[in-house]
Amino acid sequence: RCPGGSCSPQLGDLLVGRAAHISASSTCGLDGPEKYCIIGYLEGQKCFICDSRLPYDRYSNTNSHRISNIITTFDPDRKMKWWQSENGVHQVSIRLDLETVFQFSHLVLTFKSFRPAAMLVERSKDFGQTWKVFRYFAEDCSLNFPSVSNETADSADDIICDSRYSGSEPSTGGEVVLKALDPVYEIENPYAPNIQDLITLTNIRVNFTRLFTLGDTLLSRRRRNPQDKYYYALYNMVVQGSCFCNGHANRCTPVDGGRGDVFTQVGMVHGHCVCQHNTAGENCERCQDFHHDTPWRPGGGDAADFCRRCNCHGHSDMCYFDATRYEATGGVSGGVCDNCRHDRTGPQCERCRPFLYQDPQRTADDPHACIPCDCDPAGSLGDGLCDALSGQCICKQNVEGRRCSRCKPGFFNLRQDDAAGCKACRCHVLGSVGPCDPLTGSCECDHSASGPLCDQCPVGFWGLGNSEFRCSPCNCDIGGAHSTMCSPEDGQCHCLPNMIGRRCSEPAAGYFLPPLDYILYEAELAIPLNVGRSPSPTNTPSSSSSLVTPDQPVTWTGLGLVRVWEGVGLRFSVDNITSSNNYQLIIHYELEVNDDPKGSETLILYANSSTLFASRSVLLDPVLCLNAGGHYFVDVVFNKQPGSDEFSFQMGLIPRIQSVQNFCSQSDLESFHRFRCIGLAAELNSQESLPERCGGLIKSLSAKIYNGAVACSCNVVGSLGPSCSKLGGLCECKPNVIGRCCDNCAPLTFGFGPDGCKSCDCDPRGSVSEVCDQVRGQCACRSKVTGRRCDQCQAGFWGFPFCRPCECNRLSEECDGETGECVDCKEHTTGPHCDRCVAGYYGNPVSRQPCEPCLCPDLQESGRFFATSCQGDPQSFGLMCRCMEGHTGPRCDRCKPGFYGDLTRPGTSCVACPCNDNIDPDDRNACDSLTGECLRCLHHTIGPHCQKCKPGFYGNALDQDCKECSCDRQGTEVTQCPLGSPCFCDPTTGQCPCRRGVEGVLCDKCKDGYWNLDGPFGCQPCSCDPANTLSNICNKVTGQCLCRPEFGGRQCDECGENHFGDPDVQCICEEQKHPSCDPKTGECICRSGVTGIFCDECATGYNLAFPACEECHPCQALWARNVTDVKRATQKMRTFVPHHNDDLRPADGHYTQQIQEMISNLNSLTNLKGLSTPKVEEMEKLWVKTNRLALIRSELSLSSRKLKDTVDPNMTLIDPSPLLNTEINNIQLEFKKLLNSLRDNLRDPDDEDHENLEGTEYIPTPSTGMT
């Protein structure tokens, strides 16, 4: 893919064209012809010649097996050539040297021989200086590479040992495959260092470390070297890869200075990349010249990975990449230009050199764009250096302008000898209008400031220099402050008592400013005048709904109403004046009606009056001059209009604002009257909702009149806290509490206390009024109704609100107030209307028939009453009892089946027999009727309460779940399985009692380490041989133990198939498709015509051309049979000696003489003439073995291990057994008989040696057991 994305060169075999660069550390036939054999070759000839002195040629030199033969070709004879190592050499390596770095994909080795038993593959990136292992391969990883893990790799770069490619099969054509990156592992970044380390290389080396053999290399052979059939042979080797171009090229050319057959071989993978994406280098590992604006990256399919041209604005042709600049620019540009021309500098030649700057009239690539700086030396620094782009000079601290030619605002007098350039103006910033004159430094003051530096405030102002504002007026509150003067530093006015704030306009915490009508007088406290009829005060509180609406809290109230009649007058005592002033009277009144009257109300008083709005307040015109501390009486007379209602009222005194000296200006006074502030203050429930103009004047007036603020004095019981509203002093009251100080209950509430007041909540259906007693809360009830709320009927009545008498047949005086059901019925009656008898009595209360007690069988209180009820029989006039559960009989005097009890004893009753539902409830004999003992248990249960399972059963008897035990009789204890009945098991769990070695709930399987459950005695121990088994667990049916390799038998106490004697010694039998041997002696079972322990010799009667072993002439059969008998006798001796090493203590002289005689006789037998060659060889063997037996004389006291080490270590020791001292004599006798028979068969009158044989007593010598 190119050119818009990542490039991938074509893969190929890196060996192609590089025959001169591949080498092997061992090659057969390089120094001359060498013989080698092929194991199991079935096509006649088994051994061949390797001659690699000259290269392979299909016509003249087919036996050459040089390393170059492994390069893959498609020639017809490609299977006829291969590389092959020298025989028996384990450590062999093959190495490929490449001319540059290549990208490696995978390696495939195809073997002609067995694959190696162990090998490893290595790679180098520095032309062979250092090597790293790709992977280990071995049939047995733990043996060959014990320090290398053979677990599955967790990542692509894990080094492990792989055993998949090192088995014995196939014997030819097997492969070893190595992938640089296994597809199993997901590779997030193929250019990560660890991944690149895996796939890039300059050399690859395959190290074979151990040949695969069949175990016969340690055996001694007289006729053939076993090593000649073990070697490494490769048909071909493929190193798949491509040129390594970092994703920036899709084709490659030969590397400069390439060697060997680089330019001649078709299909060769070259190593020099033809780079794209502005990259260069043999592997496209760097950017092209002048393309360093971005860092070099591997090609990942994005244009951002391409190298980008540097931008030097036409002032340079060279650049380099700077990582610090690239990071600082956020990845925008990293190229730094070299050798900028035209007076330019900077990473991109984008700036002019010092003391020059960019001409704004020219472009950045103009060679004449840089012009000199022109800085004023009086105001600039840096010897005239300026900004390279703007031309801005470096100004002194108090100087500004591009050329630094003028003072900054607030400074004056530019001088070259001044380090800061200009001096600072001294004008007060808040007192002056602007900065000072830049030449003289003179100040221009604001209208509220004065002085040469504008730093002073005039009288009545404050704050200059102490705040961020200019001089501000004191503006002290006209009522809350003593005067209009304030502190010139912080503006604080001098406040009246309990007034706070800079202007003294706010009351302190816990204080308030009283309203204008703060001085009030209640009508009920006034003195009646003798004018007509007197007023009639009552204790009934006002119930007007207008006083208790949630959105309009009560603003004034009294102890009760004062009924005012026509011509009635009241005298109010005024003795609490605190400030001498002119006052006006204000009347607050309340009509005694439930609803507001239609239209407006007009009161005609003796004095002229004005109604405030359409309200219930009237301001009287006469002005009263009242002095502080004086005592006055004010008489008020009422003339009632026809048809109007009675009313109650309060009288208040409001000071006149005009009479307060030096209080407010004329404009404030006009605003006070224009906004009708007095009327608003009297009408509005909350003083805080007054218009701002009125609120300020009224607050100031209140502070002036009352000499500051007044304490809140909130009632601690009725209020939520000590604070109150700033104007008016209304405290925050608890629920249903009213009054400025929260000291009274609201209308229609009662019970003033810590939780406030509770609502009367009189039930309108049963009360005559909504008002209740303010202390107790009792409502006024209608007839036959009672309760605090008047919400229930009186005793003897029911059905509120329509209360009617109870109907109880004169047997009760009370009934339920809601249902009318009678309570506390008398004379043993019950029912909603006392209309029936209680349990235990019978009669008819409705017809006045009294209730009589039931006798079932005795009275209810006697302790022997067992009925739920009874009734009279209308026919027999007798008594009929309805019995309780468990009782029966006409008088309930006996127990039902399934129940028991002694009913003759008071206080007892029939209860269910405790048999856990395991009896028939209808069976009278199921349990004892007096004691309750269970007698006939069901569901396979037993016990006095049928509480457990019968023997042979298990489960939960209480749930009727007893199941028969299902024990296996073979595995259960015999004593627990009586004949004819189930075996006994645990009554709860069902666990059967198992025999030894048996387990399971049913005793139906053998434990681990036991077998043969079906045997007569149950499971028997496995008895595995502890030294020869992997564990003591055997097959639980056959008893077969799990044997270690080479062991056999049920208990692993015998040698396994194909092994004998020492279990570590395998049968070594030549020329056998399926080799087998005697498990005790190790002697191989040979085919016809072959003999020897290893079946590696021709048998007697056959020629010696092994392995052909053709049969000899029939005349040899008789001789062979007799020699065989001699060998059998010798074998007896052979099997005897090693078994009795410690017992071999014969008399030295006697046995030494016998042995020497046997050797002498054997020599005579060997010298006989006329014996055929095979027979002579047989006798030679017997002579050699007898000589070895003579060594026993000096070695009898050594151990078996010492004996093995003394004899030929390459021979195999075969265990012998019987007692030496008795067996030697038997063998001598038998040997004599055999020798005599041999003499008879060989007797020849013409043989000159016949006489010698006749006179010879041939004593056979026992064999040492060595072969």
Secondary structure, 3 states (H helix, E strand, C coil): CCCCCCCCCCCEECCCCCHHHEEECCCCCCCCCEEEECCCCCCCCCEEEECCCCCCECCCECCCCCHHHHCCCCCCCHHHCCEECCCCCCCEEEEEEEEEEEEEEEEEEEECCCCCCEEEEEEECCCCCCCEEEEEEECCHHHHCCCCCCCCCCCCCCCCEECCCCCCCCCCCCEEEEECCCCCCCCCCCCCHHHHHHHEEEEEEEEEEECCCCCCCCCCCCCCCHHHHCCCEEEEEEEEEEECCCCCCCCEECCCCCCCCCCCCCCCCCCEECCCCCEECCCCCEECCCCCCCCCCCCCCCHHHCCCCCCCCCCCCEEEECHHHHHHCCCCCCEEEECCCCCEECCCCCEECCCEEECCCCCCCCCCCEEECCCCCCCEEEEEEECCCCCCEEECCCEECCCCCEECCCEECCCCCCCCCCEECCCCCCCECCCCCCCCCCCCECCCCECCCCCECCCCEECCCCCCCCCEECCCCCCCEEEEEECCCCCCEEECCCEECCCCCEECCCEEECCCCCEEEEHHHCEECCCCCCCEECCCCCCCHHHCCCCCCCCCCCCCCEECCCCCEEEEEECCCCCCEEEEEEEEEEECCCCCCCCCCCCEECCCEEECCCCCEEEEEEEEEECCCCCEEEEEEEECCCCCCCEEEEEEEEECHHHCCCCCCHHHHHHHHHCCHHHHHHHCCCHHHCCHHHHHHHHHHHHHHCCCCEECCCCCCCEEEEEECCECCCEEECCCEECCCCCEECCCEEEEECCEEEECCCCCCCEEEEEECCCCCCEEECCCEECCCCCEECCCEECCCCCEECCCCCCCCEECCCCCCEECCCCCEECCCCCEECCCEEEEHHHCEEEEECCCECCHHHCCECEEEEEECCCCCCEEEEECCCEECCCCCEECCCEECCCCCCCCCCEECCCCCCCCCCCCCCECCCCCCECCCCCCEECCCCCEECCCEEEEHHHCEEEECCCCCCCECHHHCCCCCCCCCCCCCCCCCECCCEECCCCCEECCCEECCCCCCCCEECCCCCCCEEEEEECCCCCCEEECCCEECCCCCEECCCECCCCCCECCCCCCCCCCECCCCCCECCCCCEECCCCCEECCCECCCCCCCCECCCCHHHHHHHHHHHHHHHHHHHCCHHHHCCCCCCCHHHHHHHHHHHHHHHHHHHCCCCCCHHHHHHHHHHHHHHHHHHCHHHHCCCCHHHHHHHCCCCCCCCCCCCCHHHHHHHHHHHHHHHHHHHHHHHCCCCCCCHHHHHCCCCCCCCCCCCC
